[in-house]
Amino acid sequence: MQTRQGPTAHEGPGAALDLPTREWLLAWARTVIQSRITSDSAAELSTPPPAATTEPRGCFVSLHTRAGALRGCIGTFEASRPLWKAVQEMAIAAATHDPRFPAVTAAELGDCVIEISALTPCQKATPESIQVGVHGIAVERGYHRGVLLPQVATEYGWDRETFLDHTCMKAGMPKNAWRDGSVSIETFGAEVFSETAH
């Protein structure tokens, strides 16, 4: 299994997972999804997880078809459980509980490519401080909250302003809501790695 390196930011807690750890997390995500959708059972660890995955850390798990279409994405910023456990919960949720898609079937799983974004803590930010390709964005105003991962802006070729516009729209706000100072803006880093589509 191969992985791809994605953007990272905010060096410190939760930084730099090595290649064997990334490969283990991707294999673990596939195992727990397989268990849930084929037998409705919870996968169990057969050996202790890699040490780096025992640190509490938030993550997002995304599923794409081999043609590149999004098939599910769920995540959490809460660093309240070990990374391996967060990956387990978010992988199952991405495959079975993303409200935008029907649950992934056993027949579909072989056509899915799993991507994990291991997060670093959110930090308050100004629009000017956002670095496209490095930062993900979380915006909030009242009950409206929206998040876009760092790789989204890179994949679509957005500049900083367009990235902020789309994050606000994801939150259900007008695209230029961030311009009047009423929106709380935070940035975060993500270590992004995925299975390779064949």
Secondary structure, 3 states (H helix, E strand, C coil): CCCCCCCCCCCCCCCCCCHHHHHHHHHHHHHHHHHHHHHCCCCCCCCCCCHHHHCECCEEEEEEECCCCEEEEEEECCCCCEHHHHHHHHHHHHHHCCCCCCCCCHHHHCCEEEEEEEECCCEECCHHHCCCCCCEEEEEECCEEEEECHHHHHHHCCCHHHHHHHHHHHCCCCCCHHHHCCCEEEEECEEEEECCCC
